[in-house]
Amino acid sequence: MGKIISIINNKGGVGKTSSTGILAELLAFTGCRVLCVDLDQQSNLSMLFNCYVKDPVPVLNWRERPEEENITELFRYRYRSREEIEPLIKPTFVKNLYMIPSSKRHQKTPDQIIAEKLSNNNTILKKSLATIRDGYDYILIDNAPASDILTVNSIFASDYVLTPVRIDGFSYKGLEETLDTITYIKDEHDVDSVSFLGTFVTQAERNTVLYRDLKESYTDELGGKFFQTSIRKDIRVSEIETIFKPILDYAPNTNAVYDYTRLILEMNILPEDKKKVLAYAIGEREDM
């Protein structure tokens, strides 16, 4: 059964989408089947993997059904069968990597869910993904910087929550809010299936005093839930967010690829044979 990991921080600008995309690419590189779910209404992950389809005005106004369904229809019609979900899944040009994309019409999804006033609004995504998760080794969910019904659905559906942060107080506050939401869901709804995998620093400038001081503080507060691998500030990451091109195709030897590879190894979510593939790729075969 595939592991489902939500990448969440209520603060924007911390690298959720780029982290989701690069982690997905690296997991697919090892031979794992990976599914990305774009839960963010901005649809940047869908654009990154060329799965974005622009909505015409009649579709945005719900006067016409779209030619290609996406995450919007999963929530709107509460799909719960493999036959309903599989048409939403699009292959990407990255081997072993697939996508349930988003688009602009997804912006109306939270209001539409709330307006229905049904009792099972929190588990729409969980019930849908349950029908297909056996077909994938990993399912990564990219979330908007918001604490809304979509984020709650993402947490309910997941085995793990992973939170990127920057070295600043705003993104750490987003981390605290994410942890509070997980705790509330687990306690209030008696949910034991989701746990906090950990947090890591993005856009790190490792030689600064601020980075060293705050990293020490994060380690003291979070212990083993704060990953020691940080993602260095790398212009190549900004470039792929502009040209919408996967990083292993655009800049496979950049610092970010090495750092995210080390992060996956530190997270210890891969079986041994797949860990060796990544370790060998960055020249650390002897360490495995």
Backbone hydrogen bonds in HBPLUS format (Angstrom, degrees):
<---DONOR---> <-ACCEPTOR-->    atom                        ^
c    i                          cat <-CA-CA->   ^        H-A-AA   ^      H-
h    n   atom  resd res      DA  || num        DHA   H-A  angle D-A-AA Bond
n    s   type  num  typ     dist DA aas  dist angle  dist       angle   num
A0002-GLY N   A0133-ARG O   3.26 MM 131  5.33 150.7  2.35 118.9 126.1     1
A0003-LYS N   A0137-ASP O   2.98 MM 134  6.26 152.9  2.05 144.0 135.4     2
A0139-ILE N   A0003-LYS O   2.82 MM 136  6.18 154.7  1.88 157.6 159.5     3
A0159-ASP N   A0004-ILE O   2.82 MM 155  5.25 162.1  1.85 136.7 142.6     4
A0160-TYR N   A0004-ILE O   3.12 MM 156  6.51 157.5  2.17 158.4 162.5     5
A0005-ILE N   A0139-ILE O   2.82 MM 134  6.21 161.4  1.85 163.9 170.2     6
A0141-ILE N   A0005-ILE O   2.91 MM 136  6.23 159.4  1.96 151.7 155.7     7
A0006-SER N   A0160-TYR O   2.94 MM 154  6.35 163.9  1.97 154.8 155.2     8
A0162-LEU N   A0006-SER O   2.78 MM 156  6.06 167.3  1.79 167.2 170.2     9
A0007-ILE N   A0141-ILE O   2.94 MM 134  6.07 175.1  1.94 166.6 165.2    10
A0008-ILE N   A0162-LEU O   2.99 MM 154  6.29 148.5  2.09 149.2 159.2    11
A0019-SER N   A0015-GLY O   2.97 MM   4  5.78 150.6  2.06 136.7 145.6    12
A0020-THR N   A0016-LYS O   2.84 MM   4  6.04 159.0  1.88 149.1 155.1    13
A0021-GLY N   A0017-THR O   2.94 MM   4  6.16 166.1  1.96 154.3 157.6    14
A0022-ILE N   A0018-SER O   2.96 MM   4  6.09 167.2  1.98 150.5 153.8    15
A0023-LEU N   A0019-SER O   2.90 MM   4  5.91 166.6  1.92 151.8 156.3    16
A0024-ALA N   A0020-THR O   2.96 MM   4  6.01 156.4  2.02 144.3 151.4    17
A0025-GLU N   A0021-GLY O   2.98 MM   4  6.20 156.7  2.04 145.6 151.8    18
A0026-LEU N   A0022-ILE O   2.98 MM   4  6.23 163.7  2.01 153.7 157.4    19
A0027-LEU N   A0023-LEU O   2.96 MM   4  6.16 159.3  2.00 150.7 156.3    20
A0028-ALA N   A0024-ALA O   2.93 MM   4  6.10 157.8  1.98 148.1 154.6    21
A0029-PHE N   A0025-GLU O   2.83 MM   4  6.05 142.4  1.97 142.9 154.2    22
A0030-THR N   A0027-LEU O   3.24 MM   3  5.46 137.3  2.44  99.2 109.7    23
A0031-GLY N   A0028-ALA O   2.95 MM   3  5.27 158.3  2.00 111.1 118.1    24
A0137-ASP N   A0033-ARG O   2.80 MM 104  5.26 149.2  1.89 136.1 146.3    25
A0138-TYR N   A0033-ARG O   3.25 MM 105  6.67 157.3  2.30 156.8 160.2    26
A0034-VAL N   A0096-ASN O   2.88 MM  62  6.15 174.2  1.88 174.9 176.2    27
A0098-TYR N   A0034-VAL O   2.85 MM  64  6.18 156.4  1.90 154.2 162.3    28
A0035-LEU N   A0138-TYR O   2.94 MM 103  6.39 158.2  1.98 153.6 160.8    29
A0140-LEU N   A0035-LEU O   2.86 MM 105  6.31 149.9  1.95 155.0 164.7    30
A0036-CYS N   A0098-TYR O   2.85 MM  62  6.17 163.1  1.88 142.6 146.2    31
A0100-ILE N   A0036-CYS O   2.82 MM  64  6.27 156.2  1.88 163.1 171.1    32
A0037-VAL N   A0140-LEU O   2.81 MM 103  6.16 157.5  1.86 158.6 161.9    33
A0142-ASP N   A0037-VAL O   2.98 MM 105  6.25 159.3  2.02 161.2 167.4    34
A0038-ASP N   A0100-ILE O   3.02 MM  62  6.20 178.5  2.02 168.1 168.4    35
A0039-LEU N   A0142-ASP O   2.93 MM 103  5.65 146.8  2.05 151.9 162.2    36
A0043-SER N   A0040-ASP O   3.06 MM   3  5.61 154.5  2.13 114.7 121.9    37
A0047-MET N   A0043-SER O   3.07 MM   4  6.40 150.6  2.16 148.0 156.5    38
A0048-LEU N   A0044-ASN O   2.88 MM   4  6.11 153.3  1.95 146.0 153.3    39
A0049-PHE N   A0045-LEU O   3.27 MM   4  6.54 149.2  2.37 145.5 151.0    40
A0051-CYS N   A0046-SER O   2.73 MM   5  4.87 166.4  1.75 158.5 154.8    41
A0050-ASN N   A0047-MET O   3.04 MM   3  4.88 165.2  2.07 108.7 109.5    42
A0059-VAL N   A0056-PRO O   3.05 MM   3  5.50 128.3  2.32 111.2 124.2    43
A0060-LEU N   A0056-PRO O   3.06 MM   4  6.40 158.5  2.11 153.0 159.8    44
A0061-ASN N   A0057-VAL O   2.97 MM   4  6.19 145.8  2.09 154.0 163.5    45
A0063-ARG N   A0058-PRO O   2.77 MM   5  5.04 147.3  1.87 163.5 164.0    46
A0064-GLU N   A0058-PRO O   3.19 MM   6  5.46 142.9  2.34 121.0 118.0    47
A0062-TRP N   A0059-VAL O   3.01 MM   3  4.88 159.6  2.05 102.9 108.6    48
A0073-GLU N   A0070-ASN O   3.09 MM   3  5.77 127.3  2.38 116.8 126.6    49
A0071-ILE N   A0101-PRO O   2.98 MM  30  6.07 169.3  1.99 169.8 173.1    50
A0075-PHE N   A0071-ILE O   3.32 MM   4  6.66 155.1  2.39 148.6 151.9    51
A0076-ARG N   A0072-THR O   2.86 MM   4  6.04 163.8  1.88 149.9 155.5    52
A0077-TYR N   A0073-GLU O   2.93 MM   4  5.64 169.2  1.94 142.3 145.3    53
A0079-TYR N   A0074-LEU O   3.20 MM   5  5.23 143.9  2.34 130.7 141.2    54
A0084-GLU N   A0081-SER O   3.09 MM   3  5.30 132.0  2.33 100.8 113.3    55
A0085-ILE N   A0081-SER O   3.05 MM   4  6.32 154.8  2.11 152.8 160.2    56
A0086-GLU N   A0082-ARG O   2.94 MM   4  5.84 173.8  1.95 156.0 157.9    57
A0088-LEU N   A0085-ILE O   2.85 MM   3  5.53 150.5  1.94 125.0 134.1    58
A0089-ILE N   A0086-GLU O   3.11 MM   3  5.33 150.6  2.20 108.8 117.1    59
A0090-LYS N   A0099-MET O   2.70 MM   9  5.14 171.9  1.70 153.8 155.5    60
A0099-MET N   A0090-LYS O   2.86 MM   9  5.14 149.9  1.95 145.8 155.5    61
A0092-THR N   A0097-LEU O   3.23 MM   5  5.99 152.0  2.31 161.0 155.3    62
A0097-LEU N   A0094-VAL O   3.12 MM   3  5.52 157.6  2.17 138.6 137.2    63
A0106-HIS N   A0103-SER O   2.98 MM   3  5.66 158.5  2.03 120.6 127.4    64
A0107-GLN N   A0104-LYS O   3.04 MM   3  5.82 169.3  2.05 122.1 125.6    65
A0108-LYS N   A0105-ARG O   3.33 MM   3  6.09 163.6  2.35 117.2 120.2    66
A0109-THR N   A0106-HIS O   3.00 MM   3  5.22 160.8  2.04 111.0 117.3    67
A0112-GLN N   A0108-LYS O   3.08 MM   4  6.22 156.1  2.14 153.6 161.1    68
A0113-ILE N   A0109-THR O   2.93 MM   4  6.15 156.5  1.99 161.1 166.5    69
A0114-ILE N   A0110-PRO O   3.08 MM   4  6.30 172.0  2.08 154.8 156.5    70
A0115-ALA N   A0111-ASP O   2.93 MM   4  6.00 154.7  2.00 145.5 152.8    71
A0116-GLU N   A0113-ILE O   3.18 MM   3  5.52 139.4  2.35 103.5 114.1    72
A0117-LYS N   A0114-ILE O   3.15 MM   3  5.55 145.2  2.27 109.1 118.1    73
A0123-THR N   A0120-ASN O   3.28 MM   3  5.77 158.6  2.33 114.0 119.6    74
A0127-LYS N   A0123-THR O   3.07 MM   4  6.12 167.2  2.08 149.7 152.1    75
A0128-SER N   A0124-ILE O   3.18 MM   4  6.39 149.4  2.27 142.9 151.6    76
A0129-LEU N   A0125-LEU O   2.88 MM   4  6.07 176.4  1.88 164.5 164.2    77
A0130-ALA N   A0126-LYS O   3.02 MM   4  6.04 142.2  2.17 142.5 152.6    78
A0131-THR N   A0128-SER O   3.15 MM   3  5.79 154.0  2.22 114.0 120.6    79
A0132-ILE N   A0129-LEU O   3.05 MM   3  5.44 153.9  2.12 111.1 118.7    80
A0133-ARG N   A0129-LEU O   2.93 MM   4  5.75 135.9  2.13 162.8 173.8    81
A0135-GLY N   A0132-ILE O   2.91 MM   3  5.70 162.5  1.95 126.2 131.9    82
A0136-TYR N   A0133-ARG O   3.20 MM   3  5.57 168.7  2.22 115.2 117.0    83
A0146-ALA N   A0144-ALA O   2.80 MM   2  5.46 132.4  2.03 108.9  93.8    84
A0152-VAL N   A0148-ASP O   3.05 MM   4  6.36 160.3  2.09 153.7 159.7    85
A0153-ASN N   A0149-ILE O   2.98 MM   4  6.10 153.5  2.05 137.1 144.2    86
A0154-SER N   A0150-LEU O   2.91 MM   4  6.19 149.8  2.01 143.4 152.0    87
A0155-ILE N   A0151-THR O   2.99 MM   4  6.32 156.1  2.05 151.5 156.6    88
A0156-PHE N   A0152-VAL O   3.00 MM   4  6.23 167.3  2.01 154.5 157.8    89
A0157-ALA N   A0153-ASN O   2.99 MM   4  6.15 145.9  2.11 143.6 152.5    90
A0158-SER N   A0155-ILE O   3.17 MM   3  5.24 148.1  2.28 103.3 112.4    91
A0195-SER N   A0159-ASP O   2.93 MM  36  6.23 142.3  2.08 129.5 138.3    92
A0161-VAL N   A0195-SER O   3.00 MM  34  6.41 134.3  2.21 148.3 156.9    93
A0197-LEU N   A0161-VAL O   2.84 MM  36  5.51 147.5  1.95 137.1 147.6    94
A0163-THR N   A0198-GLY O   3.04 MM  35  6.42 166.3  2.06 153.5 157.9    95
A0200-PHE N   A0163-THR O   3.21 MM  37  6.70 144.1  2.35 140.0 147.1    96
A0165-VAL N   A0200-PHE O   2.85 MM  35  6.10 152.6  1.93 159.5 163.6    97
A0202-THR N   A0165-VAL O   2.82 MM  37  6.02 154.1  1.89 156.6 163.5    98
A0168-ASP N   A0166-ARG O   2.79 MM   2  5.56 129.6  2.05 108.9  93.0    99
A0172-TYR N   A0168-ASP O   3.39 MM   4  6.58 151.6  2.48 141.9 149.9   100
A0173-LYS N   A0169-GLY O   2.98 MM   4  6.12 146.2  2.09 140.3 148.9   101
A0174-GLY N   A0170-PHE O   3.11 MM   4  6.49 148.2  2.21 140.5 149.1   102
A0175-LEU N   A0171-SER O   2.99 MM   4  6.34 144.2  2.13 138.8 148.2   103
A0176-GLU N   A0172-TYR O   2.92 MM   4  6.30 157.4  1.97 150.0 155.3   104
A0177-GLU N   A0173-LYS O   2.97 MM   4  6.27 156.7  2.02 150.0 156.1   105
A0178-THR N   A0174-GLY O   2.98 MM   4  6.19 149.5  2.07 142.3 150.8   106
A0179-LEU N   A0175-LEU O   2.92 MM   4  6.23 160.8  1.96 156.1 160.7   107
A0180-ASP N   A0176-GLU O   2.92 MM   4  6.16 154.9  1.98 146.7 154.0   108
A0181-THR N   A0177-GLU O   2.97 MM   4  6.17 151.3  2.05 143.0 150.4   109
A0182-ILE N   A0178-THR O   2.99 MM   4  6.30 159.3  2.03 151.5 156.6   110
A0183-THR N   A0179-LEU O   2.96 MM   4  6.17 165.9  1.98 150.3 154.2   111
A0184-TYR N   A0180-ASP O   2.89 MM   4  6.08 159.7  1.93 147.0 152.8   112
A0185-ILE N   A0181-THR O   2.93 MM   4  6.13 164.9  1.96 151.9 155.6   113
A0186-LYS N   A0182-ILE O   2.93 MM   4  6.13 165.8  1.95 154.8 158.8   114
A0187-ASP N   A0183-THR O   2.93 MM   4  6.05 160.6  1.97 151.1 156.4   115
A0188-GLU N   A0184-TYR O   2.73 MM   4  5.61 164.5  1.75 153.7 158.8   116
A0189-HIS N   A0185-ILE O   3.01 MM   4  5.49 154.0  2.08 133.6 141.2   117
A0191-VAL N   A0186-LYS O   3.20 MM   5  4.44 135.0  2.41 108.4 120.2   118
A0199-THR N   A0225-LYS O   2.81 MM  26  6.29 146.6  1.92 160.0 170.2   119
A0227-PHE N   A0199-THR O   2.92 MM  28  6.06 162.1  1.95 170.9 176.7   120
A0231-ILE N   A0201-VAL O   2.77 MM  30  6.05 173.4  1.78 159.7 161.9   121
A0204-ALA N   A0231-ILE O   2.85 MM  27  5.79 174.1  1.85 149.5 148.7   122
A0233-LYS N   A0204-ALA O   3.00 MM  29  5.21 153.4  2.07 139.0 132.7   123
A0208-THR N   A0205-GLU O   3.23 MM   3  6.09 169.5  2.24 129.0 130.2   124
A0212-ARG N   A0208-THR O   3.24 MM   4  6.55 166.0  2.26 148.2 151.3   125
A0213-ASP N   A0209-VAL O   2.89 MM   4  6.08 165.3  1.91 158.6 162.8   126
A0214-LEU N   A0210-LEU O   2.96 MM   4  6.03 172.1  1.97 154.0 156.5   127
A0215-LYS N   A0211-TYR O   2.88 MM   4  5.85 153.5  1.95 146.7 154.7   128
A0216-GLU N   A0212-ARG O   3.13 MM   4  6.23 153.9  2.20 139.2 145.6   129
A0217-SER N   A0213-ASP O   3.06 MM   4  6.40 151.2  2.14 142.3 150.5   130
A0218-TYR N   A0214-LEU O   2.81 MM   4  6.05 162.1  1.85 152.6 156.7   131
A0219-THR N   A0215-LYS O   2.94 MM   4  6.13 157.7  2.00 146.2 152.4   132
A0220-ASP N   A0216-GLU O   3.00 MM   4  6.22 156.7  2.05 145.9 151.9   133
A0221-GLU N   A0217-SER O   3.01 MM   4  6.24 154.1  2.08 149.5 156.2   134
A0222-LEU N   A0218-TYR O   2.85 MM   4  5.86 162.7  1.88 154.6 159.2   135
A0223-GLY N   A0219-THR O   2.80 MM   4  5.02 143.0  1.93 133.4 140.5   136
A0225-LYS N   A0222-LEU O   3.06 MM   3  5.27 160.8  2.10 132.0 129.7   137
A0226-PHE N   A0223-GLY O   3.13 MM   3  5.87 164.5  2.16 121.9 124.4   138
A0237-VAL N   A0234-ASP O   3.06 MM   3  5.71 143.1  2.20 116.2 124.5   139
A0239-GLU N   A0235-ILE O   2.99 MM   4  6.30 148.5  2.09 147.0 156.6   140
A0240-ILE N   A0236-ARG O   3.04 MM   4  6.32 155.3  2.11 147.4 151.8   141
A0241-GLU N   A0237-VAL O   3.26 MM   4  6.47 143.7  2.40 141.0 150.3   142
A0242-THR N   A0239-GLU O   2.98 MM   3  5.07 144.6  2.11  99.9 110.9   143
A0243-ILE N   A0239-GLU O   2.92 MM   4  6.20 162.2  1.95 160.9 164.8   144
A0244-PHE N   A0240-ILE O   2.88 MM   4  5.17 125.2  2.18 127.8 137.0   145
A0249-ASP N   A0246-PRO O   3.24 MM   3  5.63 142.6  2.39 106.0 116.0   146
A0250-TYR N   A0246-PRO O   3.07 MM   4  6.26 148.5  2.17 144.8 154.6   147
A0251-ALA N   A0247-ILE O   2.69 MM   4  5.32 158.5  1.73 142.9 150.2   148
A0254-THR N   A0251-ALA O   3.33 MM   3  5.70 161.3  2.37 121.3 120.0   149
A0257-VAL N   A0254-THR O   3.19 MM   3  5.64 127.0  2.48 108.0 119.5   150
A0258-TYR N   A0254-THR O   3.45 MM   4  6.89 160.9  2.49 150.8 155.3   151
A0259-ASP N   A0255-ASN O   2.88 MM   4  6.15 165.3  1.90 158.7 163.1   152
A0260-TYR N   A0256-ALA O   2.86 MM   4  5.99 170.3  1.87 154.5 157.0   153
A0261-THR N   A0257-VAL O   2.99 MM   4  6.04 148.1  2.10 141.0 150.1   154
A0262-ARG N   A0258-TYR O   2.97 MM   4  6.26 159.3  2.01 150.9 156.0   155
A0263-LEU N   A0259-ASP O   2.88 MM   4  6.15 149.6  1.97 145.6 155.1   156
A0264-ILE N   A0260-TYR O   2.99 MM   4  6.25 159.2  2.04 147.6 151.0   157
A0265-LEU N   A0261-THR O   3.10 MM   4  6.41 160.2  2.14 149.2 154.7   158
A0266-GLU N   A0262-ARG O   2.88 MM   4  6.14 152.3  1.96 146.9 155.0   159
A0267-MET N   A0263-LEU O   2.83 MM   4  6.09 147.7  1.93 150.3 159.8   160
A0268-ASN N   A0264-ILE O   3.22 MM   4  6.49 133.9  2.45 140.2 150.6   161
A0268-ASN N   A0265-LEU O   3.28 MM   3  5.30 137.1  2.48  95.2 106.4   162
A0274-LYS N   A0271-PRO O   3.09 MM   3  5.55 123.8  2.43 110.2 123.5   163
A0275-LYS N   A0271-PRO O   3.01 MM   4  6.27 155.1  2.07 155.5 163.4   164
A0276-LYS N   A0272-GLU O   3.06 MM   4  6.29 151.5  2.15 148.7 155.2   165
A0277-VAL N   A0274-LYS O   3.15 MM   3  5.09 122.9  2.49  93.3 107.3   166
A0278-LEU N   A0274-LYS O   3.28 MM   4  6.68 159.1  2.32 151.5 154.5   167
A0279-ALA N   A0275-LYS O   2.89 MM   4  6.10 168.3  1.90 155.5 159.5   168
A0280-TYR N   A0276-LYS O   2.88 MM   4  5.85 160.1  1.92 143.7 149.2   169
A0281-ALA N   A0277-VAL O   3.10 MM   4  6.24 149.0  2.20 138.5 147.0   170
A0282-ILE N   A0278-LEU O   3.27 MM   4  6.64 136.2  2.48 146.7 156.3   171
A0282-ILE N   A0279-ALA O   3.31 MM   3  5.50 138.3  2.49  99.4 109.6   172
A0284-GLU N   A0279-ALA O   2.70 MM   5  4.87 165.7  1.72 151.3 147.0   173
A0283-GLY N   A0280-TYR O   3.06 MM   3  4.95 163.9  2.08 106.3 109.0   174
A0287-ASP N   A0284-GLU O   3.00 MM   3  5.48 144.0  2.13 111.4 121.5   175
A0288-MET N   A0285-ARG O   3.11 MM   3  5.55 158.1  2.16 112.8 119.4   176
